[in-house]
Amino acid sequence: MSDLQTNTLLMVIIAILIPPLAVFLKKGIGLHLILNIVLTLIFYVPGLIHALYVILKG
């Protein structure tokens, strides 16, 4: 596996366990992080979907 595939796989695993942490590691502090925290607090699944979207989008 290449380094990019390994990094993406690790980010997806982090997103499944702790979605806001994955968004923070990918985008830093900003709108995406705040949105993800709110979505995760409302219900876990929307936060997970948003984190996966941010990670896999690029």
N, C-alpha and C positions, 0 to 999 in steps of 0.2 A: 504494500500500500504506500502511496506517496504521502508526503507530509501534509498536503492540503486535505486529502481524504481522511487522514488520521485526525487532524485538527477539527474538521467538520463533524466527524463521529463523536469526538470528545465533547464538542459544543452541544450536540444533540442530546447526549447523555446528561449533561449539566442542565439543559433546558427541561428535560423530563423531570429531573429531581428538584431543581430550584429555578423556575423560569426567570425571575428578575436578575439573578446572578448571571445567567447566560446573556441576557440583553445588556447588562452592565459591562461584561467583558467584551462584547462585540461593539457596542456603540458608545459606552461611557455614560456619564451623567447627562441627562437631557430629556426631551419629550418622550422618546421611546421608553426610557426607564420608568418615568412617572406613569405613563399609560399602562405599562406592563404590571406595575405594582398594583394599580387600581383594579385592573382586570383580574389579577390573581387573588386579590382580597374579596372581590365580588364572588368569584367562583374560579376554581383552579383551572378548568379546561380552557376558558377564553385566554387566560394568561399563558397557558402552554401553547396554544395555537399561535398567539402573537409572537412568542419567543421563537418558535420554529420558523415562522414567516421571516422574522428579522435575520435569523441565522442563515437560512437557506436562500434568501433573496440575494445575499451577497454582501 
